[in-house]
């Protein structure tokens, strides 16, 4: 009868060890994901930095001048045209 209890204890210990391994591996996966995200966030893209610098260098006067300039009046919908649209081309 003693051998039966030893097998039951061995099965319970095996299950406990297997569950600990599963929990450790799941925490390791989550930790690696967090580490990978943190590493990728810390790394900046040089192309984005170059574009941001280019936008900062644009003078504000030219931006304001472009807003004040009026384009030829065009209807908002492409199917609405003036009666003499064909003469302008």
C-alpha distance (Angstrom), angle and dihedral (degrees) to the residues before:
residue distance angle dihedral
X1 . . .
X2 3.76 . .
X3 3.84 91.1 .
X4 3.83 90.9 57.1
X5 3.79 91.9 56.4
X6 3.78 91.2 48.2
X7 3.82 90.3 55.0
X8 3.81 91.1 49.1
X9 3.78 91.3 49.7
X10 3.81 90.5 47.3
X11 3.82 91.3 51.5
X12 3.81 91.9 48.0
X13 3.80 91.6 47.9
X14 3.79 91.1 47.7
X15 3.79 90.6 51.7
X16 3.81 91.4 48.5
X17 3.80 92.5 49.0
X18 3.81 91.1 47.3
X19 3.81 90.9 50.9
X20 3.80 90.6 49.3
X21 3.81 89.6 51.8
X22 3.80 91.3 49.9
X23 3.80 91.7 48.9
X24 3.81 92.2 47.2
X25 3.80 92.4 49.6
X26 3.82 92.1 48.2
X27 3.81 91.6 50.7
X28 3.81 88.9 47.2
X29 3.82 91.2 53.2
X30 3.80 92.0 48.8
X31 3.80 90.3 46.9
X32 3.80 92.0 50.5
X33 3.80 90.6 49.3
X34 3.80 91.8 51.3
X35 3.80 91.2 46.4
X36 3.81 91.2 49.4
X37 3.81 92.5 49.0
X38 3.80 91.6 47.8
X39 3.79 91.0 49.5
X40 3.81 93.6 49.2
X41 3.80 93.1 47.2
X42 3.78 91.7 51.6
X43 3.81 91.7 52.9
X44 3.81 111.7 83.2
X45 3.77 123.9 -153.1
X46 3.80 111.5 -119.9
X47 3.81 92.4 -150.2
X48 3.79 91.6 58.3
X49 3.79 90.4 48.5
X50 3.81 90.4 51.2
X51 3.81 91.4 51.0
X52 3.79 91.7 48.8
X53 3.80 90.8 50.6
X54 3.80 90.3 49.7
X55 3.79 90.7 52.4
X56 3.81 91.3 49.7
X57 3.81 90.9 52.1
X58 3.82 94.3 55.9
X59 3.80 106.8 104.4
X60 3.77 114.7 -117.3
X61 3.82 91.2 -133.5
X62 3.79 92.5 64.2
X63 3.79 90.7 50.0
X64 3.81 90.9 49.9
X65 3.82 90.6 45.7
X66 3.77 91.6 53.6
X67 3.79 90.9 52.1
X68 3.79 92.6 51.2
X69 3.78 93.9 49.2
X70 3.78 111.8 94.2
X71 3.75 120.7 -143.0
X72 3.79 120.9 -143.2
X73 3.74 109.1 -76.9
X74 3.75 110.1 -97.3
X75 3.76 126.3 176.8
X76 3.76 113.9 -104.9
X77 3.79 94.1 -126.6
X78 3.80 118.3 57.0
X79 3.80 93.5 -137.8
X80 3.82 92.0 60.4
X81 3.81 108.7 83.3
X82 3.75 136.6 158.8
X83 3.78 118.0 -98.1
X84 3.80 92.9 -110.0
X85 3.80 98.8 44.1
X86 3.80 91.4 126.8
X87 3.85 92.7 58.9
X88 3.80 94.2 61.5
X89 3.78 96.8 61.2
